[in-house]
């Protein structure tokens, strides 16, 4: 796992960014998530959403490893975590999978689909 972090200034304020390059292996999940959650904790006030962020991150990374990259250890996952000065968190996970057209997938956030779909990696 390689990681870099930066402080970036932009017209709306500033944000800190952590980037990770991960091998597509299940055993890298916990160390990567720990590093990202530590990064987030240093940059924002505790507001109770930390568990939700961690669960969403774990699901996104597991989805990228298992479904996106087919657990092929030769493939990689790129993770970017941004925290703004006002506490907003944005996490992007990119794998080497084929991808899909998001408009062809039913919206997993609608009430009728919430319990229907096991994987909601497009949320």
Phi, psi and omega per residue, in radians:
X1 nan 2.257 3.014
X2 -2.019 2.582 -3.115
X3 -2.554 2.529 3.019
X4 -2.351 2.650 3.014
X5 -2.350 2.619 -3.072
X6 -2.524 2.704 2.947
X7 -1.853 2.180 -3.073
X8 -2.063 2.303 3.074
X9 -1.744 2.430 3.061
X10 -2.502 3.013 -2.996
X11 -1.053 -0.478 -3.134
X12 -1.530 -0.008 -3.103
X13 2.463 -2.291 -3.133
X14 -2.572 2.732 3.015
X15 -2.541 2.700 3.037
X16 -1.803 2.544 -3.078
X17 -2.309 2.357 3.047
X18 -2.067 2.269 3.091
X19 -2.081 2.409 3.110
X20 -2.247 2.523 2.970
X21 -2.056 2.058 -3.033
X22 -2.052 2.532 2.946
X23 -1.245 2.589 -3.110
X24 -1.445 1.252 -3.099
X25 -2.412 2.349 -3.104
X26 -0.962 -0.635 -3.071
X27 -1.159 -0.208 3.101
X28 -1.515 -0.153 -3.083
X29 -0.999 -1.028 -3.033
X30 -1.070 -0.826 3.113
X31 -1.076 -0.667 3.135
X32 -1.158 -0.813 3.140
X33 -1.104 -0.723 3.094
X34 -1.023 -0.772 -3.132
X35 -1.128 -0.755 3.135
X36 -1.156 -0.765 -3.124
X37 -1.164 -0.615 3.040
X38 -1.113 -0.741 3.105
X39 -1.035 -0.827 3.139
X40 -1.100 -0.758 -3.096
X41 -1.070 -0.557 -3.138
X42 -1.293 -0.307 -2.975
X43 -1.976 -0.079 -3.130
X44 -2.547 2.771 3.109
X45 -1.307 2.547 3.068
X46 -1.144 2.200 -3.126
X47 -2.316 0.147 3.121
X48 1.610 -0.147 -3.118
X49 -1.573 -0.015 -3.059
X50 -1.051 -0.719 3.139
X51 -1.127 -0.738 3.113
X52 -1.083 -0.727 3.117
X53 -1.100 -0.783 -3.122
X54 -1.122 -0.734 3.129
X55 -1.121 -0.797 3.129
X56 -1.088 -0.718 3.115
X57 -1.115 -0.798 3.127
X58 -1.047 -0.765 3.122
X59 -1.124 -0.743 -3.137
X60 -1.129 -0.753 3.136
X61 -1.191 -0.752 3.107
X62 -1.088 -0.718 3.109
X63 -1.075 -0.744 3.132
X64 -1.113 -0.714 -3.128
X65 -1.228 -0.906 -3.013
X66 -1.352 -0.903 -3.035
X67 -1.603 -0.760 -3.119
X68 -1.199 -0.911 -3.061
X69 -1.772 0.042 3.097
X70 0.996 0.559 -3.111
X71 0.957 0.531 3.089
X72 -1.483 1.902 -3.059
X73 -1.169 -0.183 3.080
X74 -1.409 -0.247 -3.136
X75 -1.641 2.867 -3.073
X76 -2.191 2.887 3.058
X77 -2.241 2.345 3.088
X78 -1.897 2.277 -3.140
X79 -2.165 2.290 3.035
X80 -2.179 2.201 3.096
X81 -2.070 2.184 3.090
X82 -2.090 2.360 3.058
X83 -2.173 2.143 3.106
X84 -1.468 2.901 -3.136
X85 -1.149 -0.337 3.103
X86 -1.655 0.161 3.022
X87 1.695 -0.006 3.123
X88 -1.255 2.408 3.141
X89 -2.066 2.342 3.065
X90 -2.298 2.214 3.131
X91 -2.183 2.240 3.101
X92 -2.043 2.293 3.112
X93 -2.120 2.206 -3.135
X94 -2.211 2.299 3.105
X95 -2.050 -3.089 -3.127
X96 -1.782 0.345 3.132
X97 -1.277 3.051 -3.107
X98 -1.200 -0.449 -3.103
X99 1.414 -3.038 -3.138
X100 -2.800 2.836 3.071
X101 -1.502 1.960 -3.040
X102 -1.076 -0.451 -3.137
X103 -1.336 -0.112 3.089
X104 -1.675 -0.072 -3.122
X105 -1.797 2.274 3.094
X106 -1.018 2.534 -3.130
X107 -1.153 1.946 -3.093
X108 -1.288 -0.097 -3.111
X109 -1.640 -0.148 3.119
X110 -1.282 2.615 -3.083
X111 -0.930 -0.701 -3.090
X112 -1.263 -0.273 -3.108
X113 -1.891 -0.141 -3.037
X114 -0.993 -0.738 -3.113
X115 -1.704 -0.087 -3.047
X116 -1.387 -0.653 -3.023
X117 -1.862 2.220 3.138
X118 -1.219 -0.829 -3.105
X119 -1.764 2.218 3.123
X120 -2.186 0.813 -3.068
X121 -1.169 -0.178 -3.127
X122 -1.663 0.086 3.138
X123 -1.236 nan nan
